[in-house]
Amino acid sequence: FYPTGYEITVVSEVHEKIAKINLPITKERLSFRRLSPKDMEVLKILIEEWFPPKFCDDVFANYQFQDRNIYLGCFWTPDSTSDGIMVGAVHVMLLTMKDFFLDVCFDHRVSSKLQKALASSRFCMNFDTKYIAYVNDIGVIDEARRLGVATKLIEESLKIAQKEKGNIIAQSLHVIQTGKGPISCYEKLGFVHSFTIPKFYNLLGTIEDGRYYIKKLIQQSYSLI
């Protein structure tokens, strides 16, 4: 998520642990679970490695509000005697449609386009009981990529969201225009590119366009307007 050519100065000790073990990461040794406060120190370093500084604090700002946040981690356990090593994580916000437009759509360009996109699918008008699972942040370390970790994180977080809220009408996320790998992953999962916001990201002075994606989970017979 850093601009091309930027030298990343924060590197998690996770990489050193994996190098010392000197075993390949395989799907069979991966597991997924909700993160707890004791995982936050490791997650924060990984987030600082994955994202520019201004993005990092947002991940942790609402951690105390467990009813609207899902922090899910992927852990690699090289053998039966080892503790799991975090190799990926996702933060999903469970928001009513009302809160989604208030909290997430701070940019009027985004708000108007998202309302149009959701209304076109004829979602129910009740903003207080319908939820959107908003993928706020997701990351996977280099050593664990191409193993389906990001896909599994998104799928498992949705299962948790549906269990806890039971009325998830859509998943939503945004991604940098040049992020070909993440874009391919999201589209394979059924996310549909709804619109592009020019100059949406300011990454350490580098301006990039943003692509918004929506995955509709239900169809309703009523319009938003």
N, C-alpha and C positions, 0 to 999 in steps of 0.2 A: 504494500500500500504506500510505499515511499516513492518519491519521484525517481526517475531513472538517473543513475549515477550518484545518488545520495549514499554517503557512507554511514551505515548503521552503527551507532556507538554502544547500544545496549544489546547484550547477548545473554540469554538465559543460561544458567548452569546446567539446564536440562541436557544440552548438547554434549557437555563434558561427561555427564553421567552415562549417556548412551554410548559415547565413544569408548569409555572404560569397559563397559559390558561387552562391547565388540561382537554383538549379535544383530542380525537383521530384524527389523520390526515387521511382524507378520500379523495378518488379520486374526489369526487364531488366538493371539495373545493380547488382543485389544478388548477393553470393556468400557462401559459408559455408565456414569452416575451423576446425580446432582452434586454440585459443588457446595462446600460448607465454608464458614468463615476461615477455617485453617488452611484452605486451599488458595485464599486470596493473594497471599504474598507471591506464590509461584505464578499465579495467573497474571498478576500485575506486571511482572517482569516480561512474561510472554507477550502481553498486550503492548508493552513499550517497544518490544522487538518488532512486532507486526505492524504497528501504526505510528504515525508521527505524534509528538508529545501532546498536542492539544486534544487529540481524540481519547487519550488514555483515561483521564479523570472521569469522563462521562460514563465509562463502563461501571464504575464503582459508586457513582453518586446516589443511586437508588437501591443499593443492595439491601438495605434494611426493609424495603417494601417487598417482602417475599410474595405477597399475594398477587403482584403484577410482574414479577421477574422470574425468569427461569435461567439459571446458570448451570449448564451441562458440560461435563468434561469427558474427554476420551483419555483413557490411561493404558499404558503398555506395561505388562507384567512379564518380564523376560523368563522367569521361572517361578515355581511354586513358593520359593522362599523369599522372593523379592517384593518390596512394596511397589505399587504402581507408579509409573512416571507419567505426568500429564503431557500429552503430545498434541492436544487440540481442545478447543472449547468454543462454546457459543453462548451468547447472551440474547435471550428473547424476551421482549416486553409484551405482556398480555394487556391490551388496552381496549376499553369500550370504543366504539366508533367515535363517540363524542370526545373522549380523551385523546384518541389517535389524532384527530384533527387539531386539537388544542396543543398537545405536547410535541408531536412529531412534525406536523406540517407548519413549522414556524415560517417557512418561506412561502409567500402567497402564491408564487408560481407553482409550487408543489401542491399546495392545498387545493387550488382550483382544478388542477389537472387530475388529482386523485379523486376528488369528488365526482368529476365527470366519468372517470374510469369505473368507479364503483357503482355509480348510478346506472351506467350502461348495462350492468349485469343484473339490474332490477333487484338489488338487495332490499331487505326489509328496512323500514324507516326508523325502527326503535333503536336509537343511538346508545341507550343505556344498558341494553341486555345482549347486544351483539358484539362479539370480540374480534379483534384482529391480532394475529401473532406476528409482531414486528421483529424481524431479525436485526438487532441493533449492531452486533459485532460477531464475527466468526473468524477463527484462525486455526491453522494446522502447521506444525513445525515441518521443515523441509524433509527430515528423515522419515516422516510418516505420511507423506503425500502419495497420491495415486493408489491409495488403499481404500478409498471410499469413506474416509473419516468425515469429511465435511457433509457428505450426503447423509450419513448415519446420524450426525449431530442434528441436522435439520429435521430428519424424520422422527427421531426419538423425542426431540423437544416438542414437536407437534402432538405426539401421543400424550405427553405430560400435560400440554395445554388443553387438549380435548378432555382429559380426565378431570382436570381441576376446574375448568370453566364450562365445558360441555357445549358451548355455543360459538365455536370459532368459525367465522364465515370466510376468512381469507388469511393468507400469509402475505407479508409485504417486506420489501427490502430495497436498498439502493446500492449501487456499485459504480466504481469508477469506469468511465467509458473505455479505457484501455486495458481493463482487467479481463483479458480473454479467457484465462483459466477459470476464474470464478463465474463468469458469465456462462460458459459452457456447462458448468456444474448446475447452476440454477435453472437453466433452460431444460436440461435433462430431467430435473425434478418437477417440471411442469410450470415453472414460473414464466410469465409472459411479459415481455417488454411493453410497458404501457406508454412511456414517454421519456424524452431526454431533456434534462435541464442544463442549458449552456452555462459554463463557468460556475458549476455548483460547488466544486471542491477547491480549497486553497491549501495545498500541501507544501508547507514550508516555502511559500512563495510561488510554487508552480500551480497554475490554474488548470483544472481539468473539468470536463463535462461529467455529469452524473446520469446514470440510467436507472429508472425506477421500474421495479418488477412487482407484479401481483400474481398470486396463485389463488384463484377462486375455489372455495371448498363447497359452497352450496349455491343453489339458484333459488331465488324467491320470485314471487309474482307481484311484488310491489316496488315502485320506484322510490328513490330517495327524495324526489321532488315532485 
